[in-house]
Amino acid sequence: MNNVIKPHGEKLINCFAEGEELKELQKEVKTLKTLKVSKKTQCDLEMIGIGAFSPLNGFVSKKDYESIVENMRLANGLTWPIPIALQVKKEEYETIKDQKKIGLIDDSGEVAAVLSVSEIYQPDQNKEAQNIYKTTDIAHPGVKYLMEAGSYYVAGEVKLLKHLYDEFSEFNLGCEGTRKVFAERKWKKIVAFQTRNPVHRAHEYLLKVALETVDGLLLHPTMGETKGDDIPASVRMKCYERTIEFFPPNRALLCVMPASMRYAGPKEAMLHAIIRQNYGCTHFIVGRDHAGVGNYYGTYEAQEIFSQLKEDDLKIQTMFFEHSFFCKACNDMASFKTCPHDKSNHVVLSGTKVREMLNNGEIPPVEFTRPEIAKILIDSMKSMVPS
């Protein structure tokens, strides 16, 4: 099962307590001080637990943190672009500062994980914002969270007592689950596609072009914490389930990723590649403005960042694509690499225009989005309008 591709750092991490260890921790948590953690941190815990953040087995130390912010590497030299940190506020720090272990409480009010505290430190958050997000502007959702979540960082290994993400269980396979499916299907080369939006015809075109060169496709949407104005996860999931029907069933797999979006553009593109390697993928699609928000990043900056890596830094291979569209003159899907016609022939709609059409109950051009996907979005918008 593990012959598909080695995880980042060679070993797939599993931070879930089992058997006697689980029983002992369940007793121990009754004596521990506890900390309620954010939805984003709950997503991070789940990703650590299932091995998606391998080789991390907890929240990063000061030494690792500084190396990541400065060099995009862990202290041991392994490529890692974004700190996975547990931030706490001053009053929370005062409560836990002398503790060796603390319990981490999820939205259900239960202790979901135990953190063995190795150190607590205060980093330069302005430097982190600039180096990771390329801005200190709090209008950026990632920077806003960073600046508001707390100035104390708690480091240490974690042990999970339960899963913190239980939505869409049929499609929540985890790293071990996808690797098992790839092995069962005898896929040697697997391409992953990251998305936090419904898949439109331009995306579908890229996926089918990529699928021509590999054995299988992993449609892998981010289903954890996102921006408030992003399409709700339940609606997006209906779109993904419909989309996967347009691919051969033995060549495509839909699996959710329980991560939160950071909107870190280039750095997040690299993190997404590492995550997909841990899921067992050999190839990863990076398109235009990957994990971007607003105008903080250049259109193809998320592709360019990979040129900073050494040849053996990542085992997963990246596949770069330009913006694609339907060309009326070509009468087909195309990109600037393949289409000789000017932009007047291209069917390209802004996100604002698409939302306007959907809000009015209008189906965008079939060249832009499949009517089946548009109907799901229109129906969902109708259901959210107060009667």
C-alpha angles and dihedrals in degrees: 000000000000094000092088094083133324116257119247105282090020097268130079108227123223115188099176115118113230140181116349093357090058092048092050093048091048088057094043096052089067088068098043132095110243140216127203108226130205126255089254091054090047088056090049090051091052091049091050091047097052093044097250089128094046128186088033115092095179144342116330125263123235090257092053092042094055092046091050094049093045103035111010088245140103116247089263090059098256114140113259122153108188130039114243097211139165108225122198133182125241095263091049091048090054089055097050105026095107098040125112092197134019135186119236115217123210131205092280090062093246128123101254100174143014119225120204100211112225097169145337119220142171113228132191099268095185089058090047091051093049096045097042103032098022090232143064091208109129089209084078106090094221093050091045091056092044093053096044103040096073141285097241119083119205115206131195149094120296135212117198120217093191143358113280094200118058104157124118090008093179089063099033098095102151124211096297091047097053092044089054092051092048090052093047091051091044092234111166098174118041127178120205126207121203119207141157094182135061113281111256127193093270090056091044090053091053091048093052093046089052092045090059089071102042140048100244147007126227110203097202116179123187105242103172128086114339136163117299093245095052116108110273115264094239091056094045090050091057088052093050093049089052093044095053088060089070091065129070106271093229092051103048137053129190115211129163122229112215094211130125120237116246097182089221095145111202096016091049091049088059092047089050090053091052091049091052091050087055089051088056102259121144097196134038130196117227113186135173119316093357111199089352131148131192114337099312096114137043118254095254100021090111089062096043094056091069090066087070091067128091118243095258098040093098129024093202116087122226124226113204121206133183124223111292131204144159113273115207091202093050089039087217146076112283146153134223087269094059107026120082095189130098124255094263087077095051123099101219123154128188119235088246092055092048092050090048092053094046092048088054091050091250120142110227117235113297087236088064104040136003113256089232091060093043091053092054090052094045093048091049091051091050091051091053094053111097112246 
